[in-house]
Amino acid sequence: MTLSHILGFPRIGVNREYKKALEAYWREEISQSELELIGQQIQQNNWKIQSESGLDFVTVGDFAWYDHVLETSAMFGVIPERFGPIKNPVDLNTVFCMARGKAPNANETTACEMTKWFNTNYHYIVPEFTQNQDFQLATDTLFSRIDQAIKLGYRVKPVILGPLTYLWLGKEKNSAFDKLSLLPKLLPIYNEIFTKLKQRNIEWVQIDEPILVLDLPSQWKEAYIKAYQNLDFKNVNCLLTTYFGSVCQNLSLINQLPVQGLHIDLCSDAGQLPELVTQFPKGRILSLGVINGRNIWRADLQKIYSELLVVKQRLSERLWVSTSCSLLHVPIDLDQETLLDSEIKNWLAFAKQKIQEVSILAKGLNEGEHSIAD
């Protein structure tokens, strides 16, 4: 059976509840508990949209109070000294201070650097590493969100930023050293995460490693082999996830990694598919990002479906269907746009509609074209 999923969903809320609540909190008009409640409601609505649209998995861990890289830094306790001693759990105001330099009931200081997320207009807070950097599980946010989704009856696929990509995105501070030297201290934290996922009977975890579409230095390629050999997934299946480019230049490396699945972004480079399918390891899941997560246009479902049929004949049950990347980059729901000209509206697809496109394609692959003819 071809399964359907997405890599992530917008965080802002259907009616921009996230933005309004965040700004109200920064103005000290609502409490932290009120802010967190609104965040929880947004996430639950996001999960409901995914489930009701027919996706096989609900993605959890894609919500962040500022950005997902900063969320990862908070989870790992990567807090620069100027923000005070590391608390466990890391306080939300500390996260906001790292992003903005200030927060309610916190001392104002210099914010962390912000830079572009690959070739998108999205920005992230750059992690700051020191030579004696320690890592710890400093928040249980990911696991509490997973627990909430499971309690609501969803089939959960957690998403976390991969160890090599996380280090790559950061910068060395205070002294000259190779941040790659921190990898042996970081990997045990990932193994702690996998242990907690196993305790929750998670089937699949999405590990985002988008730097695998880059021309990596040899030492980073070697580090991938060693790192993933030392990760103990505790029999939780790993979907290694790439986007924003082709994996062809790193395909031989990827094929050596002990993972159970690979996601590629066909909207960035459709030409990578023939080579990948030819060399794809037996028994491994291939998730194809065929619905564009970076534009607002409807997909040509007939064209995509015909192309997927060819891959389905080769991979059978090992084919999954998804978005090219997180839907973070698009508006949420076209149905909310009541003033748009109907002809123009017919050209568009926002996050909710793109999820429906993914679901339609998977249904057609599983039940035949007649099931999605309308």
VOSEMI-140534 format. One record per residue (C-alpha): residue in one letter; z negated, x negated, y negated. Coordinates in steps of 0.02 Angstrom, whole numbers, plus 50000, padded with zeros to 5 digits. Each point is the difference from the previous one (the first is absolute). Example, Ala and Ser with C-alpha at 12.3 -4.5 7.8 and 13.67 -1.06 7.14 Angstrom:
BEGIN
A496104938550225/S500334993149828/
//
This chain:
BEGIN
M500005000050000/T500474993549827/L498455000149890/S499975002649812/H498864992449868/I499984993149823/L499324983549933/G498985007649859/F499875014649879/P499815001149809/R498204999549939/I500125008849833/G499795017950065/V501225014549990/N499385004349824/R499544982149952/E498185003450044/Y499734981650039/K500534993949827/K499015013449909/A498424996950101/L500124981249984/E500175000549811/A498595012849988/Y498884988350101/W500444985149890/R499535010749847/E498365004050093/E500385018649999/I499785001950189/S498894990950124/Q500534988050135/S499605012850134/E501115012849912/L501404987149991/E499834995950184/L500035018550046/I501655002349909/G500694984750090/Q499475007450166/Q500845016649959/I501634991149955/Q499994990550164/Q499665015650101/N501445008949915/N501134985050035/W499545000650184/K500305018750005/I501754997949926/Q500434987050131/S499335010450144/E500775016549945/S501684991449975/G500014995750184/L499644981350000/D499254993350161/F498764988849908/V498995002049841/T499904983449906/V498244995449943/G499504985149893/D501415001449873/F498885007549865/A499274987849872/W499015001949840/Y501104987449910/D501194991750122/H500014996350186/V499914981149981/L498435001649893/E499345012250129/T500274986550132/S499104987049894/A498525011749984/M499995003350187/F499984981250036/G498714995949866/V501224989449899/I499095002349835/P500114986149868/E498314993249942/R500185006649823/F499795017750066/G498264996250065/P499304998050175/I500935008650141/K499215016450048/N500225007850170/P500735012649980/V501004994149851/D499675011849855/L501455010249930/N499614993849824/T500234982150060/V501745004850058/F500395007649831/C499334984649910/M501164988950102/A501455011049949/R499565003849818/G498624987949950/K498835014649970/A499275015550081/P498565012249971/N498294991550015/A500794982950026/N500104984249895/E501694997149920/T500894984350057/T501754992950029/A501045010850118/C500994992650143/E501844996349982/M501265013850032/T501774997250063/K501485009350075/W499965006350179/F501544991150068/N501575006749915/T499275016849947/N499275006249836/Y498315002350084/H498684987049958/Y498504993350096/I498434990049960/V500204982150060/P498634994150120/E499074984349941/F499554987650138/T498834985149990/Q499974985150117/N498355005650077/Q500535018350006/D499035010950121/F500595016650068/Q498975014950061/L500225018550031/A499265005049833/T500475018550001/D500125013450133/T501225010249895/L501454998550123/F498945005750146/S499215014649908/R501745006149953/I500574998350180/D498475009750058/Q500375014049876/A501805001550059/I499505000050183/K498685013349966/L501385010849925/G500974998550162/Y501384988149948/R500844986650106/V499604985049890/K501014984349969/P498994988349888/V500914987849887/I499344983049943/L500794985349912/G500364985850122/P499054983549989/L501484988849957/T500695011749867/Y498275001949923/L499794981249984/W501784997949936/L499695012549860/G498434991049940/K499764984249897/E498884984750013/K498664998449865/N498914985949933/S500724986150108/A501614994850085/F500045005050183/D501135008950123/K499535018450010/L500745000350175/S498494989750052/L498955015949978/L500905009050142/P498774994950139/K498575007649899/L500975016049966/L500585004250177/P498265004250069/I499865013749868/Y501615007850065/N499294999350176/E498465009349937/I501175013349930/F500925001750165/T498345001950091/K499535014449886/L501715007950023/K499824998950189/Q498305008649987/R500915014449916/N501355000850135/I501394995649879/E501694998650089/W501014990749868/V499574989649847/Q501314996149867/I499884981849945/D501034997249843/E500824982849995/P501395001949870/I500124981249971/L500954999450164/V501565004849901/L499824984049895/D500614982350031/L498324993350057/P499484981750003/S499874992550174/Q498104998749992/W499875018649968/K501135004050146/E498934989150113/A498455008749932/Y500705016950052/I500134994450181/K498234992950004/A499235014349903/Y500705014250104/Q499574990950161/N498204999649939/L499925018249949/D499095010950126/F500705017549978/K498815007150132/N501495009250080/V500385008849836/N501894999649983/C500634990349849/L501495006049898/L500544984749902/T500725007149840/T501294992249884/Y500935006849849/F501014995349844/G501254989350094/S500734993850164/V499004991950140/C501514991050075/Q499524982849934/N498295001850082/L500535009850154/S499704986150125/L498254997949928/I499635018750006/N500595001150180/Q498674987250048/L498555009949928/P498925009850123/V500245017149919/Q500525016650075/G501145006149861/L501034994849849/H500495009949846/I501524995049897/D500705006449835/L501805005350028/C500165006549823/S499834982349932/D501214992750128/A500865011150128/G500984984950063/Q498494992750088/L499975013550134/P501374994050120/E499284982450016/L498235006650017/V500415012850135/T500964986950098/Q498534988050001/F498615012950006/P498674996250133/K499855012150146/G498545012049991/R499764998549812/I500085015049881/L501274999349859/S499585010349846/L501505002549886/G499735003049815/V501505011349968/I499335011249861/N499944990649835/G498244998649931/R500584993049833/N501185013149930/I499975018749965/W501635004950087/R500255010950153/A500574990850155/D501655002650089/L499175006650157/Q501615002350098/K500504981949972/I498274993250040/Y499835011150153/S501664993850071/E499464981949976/L498315003250079/L500825007950153/V500844983450039/V498334990849992/K499155013850100/Q501244997550143/R499474981850010/L498125001149968/S499625017650063/E498145003749978/R499714983649908/L500815006449840/W498915006449856/V500595007349834/S499194996749832/T500214996749815/S500634983149942/C498354995849914/S498485009349933/L500425015649902/L498844993549865/H501534996849891/V500605018149986/P499345016549928/I499075011350121/D500755017450012/L501675006449937/D499365017950021/Q498874997249849/E501524997049888/T500295018149950/L501024996249842/L501334989150079/D501805006250007/S500305006650177/E501564989550025/I499114984049951/K498495004850105/N501145001450151/W500384981349987/L498184994650002/A498624996150125/F498244994849954/A498644993850118/K499685016850084/Q501855003250024/K500304982450066/I498655003050131/Q500925015750051/E501614989950016/V499134987750116/S499325014450104/I501715008550010/L500844984250063/A498674997350134/K500135018150056/G501894998550016/L499854984150105/N498735008450114/E500735017550015/G501834998049959/E501055002949845/H499995018850027/S498135000249961/I500304993749823/A501715007649966/D499375010749855/
//
